[in-house]
Each structure stands twice: as structure tokens, then as C-alpha cells.
Amino acid sequence: MTITVDIGDADLSELLAQVEAGQEIILMRNGVSVAKLAAVPQPDSERRQVMEDILALRKTMPNVTQEEIAEWKALGRR
């Protein structure tokens, strides 16, 4: 559900509490929408774990030089 609030009547701490509770807030000035407050989506724990696993795997891999990459590209074009 979206709540519309006039900027002059806005209490930031109250608005943030509503956003944390799942509300979306539209801020208006003189009847014109100027901003929207919405919660920042948090990455789920599964996605975070996958990213950590990928980063851990990359640390175990050998470093590759630019020259090696260029050589691999040239081999792939043959």
C-alpha cells in the first residue's frame, strides 16, 4: 500500500518506521509528487552464500596475466 504525505507535514522517523514496516511513501510538495521512500531490498541469504562461495573459489585460482588472456583469445580464433 502506498501512503501520500505532504513534505511540510512529514516526520522522517515516523516515515522510516512505516517504510521498515513495508509501506511505500510518496512525498508531495504543493500537490506534486517529488520523491518516493521505499525499503531497500535485502539480498536473501542463499544468494549471499553463493556469492561468498564464488569469491572463495576465485581466491584459490592462479593469477592470470593479460598476455595469457590475449594468447587464449588468439588460440580461440584459429
C-alpha positions in Angstrom: 0.0 0.0 0.0 1.3 3.5 -0.8 0.9 6.4 1.5 1.0 10.0 0.3 2.4 12.7 2.6 2.9 16.4 2.2 6.6 17.3 2.8 5.6 20.0 5.3 3.8 17.5 7.4 6.5 14.8 7.2 8.1 13.4 10.3 11.1 11.5 9.0 11.5 9.0 11.8 7.8 8.1 11.6 8.0 7.7 7.8 11.1 5.5 8.1 9.3 3.3 10.6 6.4 2.9 8.1 8.8 2.1 5.3 10.5 -0.6 7.5 7.0 -2.0 8.1 6.7 -2.5 4.3 4.8 0.7 3.3 5.8 2.8 0.3 5.7 6.6 0.9 5.2 9.3 -1.7 6.3 12.8 -0.7 4.5 15.7 -2.2 5.1 19.4 -2.4 2.1 21.6 -3.3 0.2 18.6 -4.6 3.0 17.4 -6.9 4.9 14.1 -6.2 8.6 14.8 -5.7 10.0 11.6 -4.0 9.3 8.1 -3.1 10.5 6.3 0.1 10.7 2.5 -0.2 12.6 -0.2 1.6 15.9 -1.2 0.0 15.6 -4.9 -1.0 18.0 -7.1 1.1 19.7 -9.9 -0.7 18.5 -13.3 0.5 20.9 -15.4 2.5 21.1 -18.1 -0.3 22.3 -15.6 -2.9 24.8 -14.1 -0.4 26.1 -17.6 0.3 26.6 -18.3 -3.4 28.5 -15.0 -3.9 30.7 -15.8 -0.9 31.4 -19.3 -2.4 32.3 -17.8 -5.8 34.7 -15.3 -4.2 36.3 -18.0 -2.1 36.8 -20.1 -5.2 38.4 -17.2 -7.1 40.9 -16.8 -4.3 42.1 -20.4 -4.9 42.6 -19.9 -8.6 46.0 -18.8 -10.0 46.6 -15.3 -11.2 46.3 -14.8 -15.0 48.3 -12.2 -16.9 47.0 -10.0 -19.8 49.4 -11.8 -22.1 47.9 -15.2 -21.2 44.4 -13.9 -21.9 45.5 -12.5 -25.2 47.1 -15.8 -26.1 43.9 -17.8 -25.3 41.9 -15.4 -27.4 44.2 -15.9 -30.3 44.0 -19.7 -29.9 40.3 -19.5 -29.9 40.3 -17.6 -33.2 42.3 -20.3 -35.0 
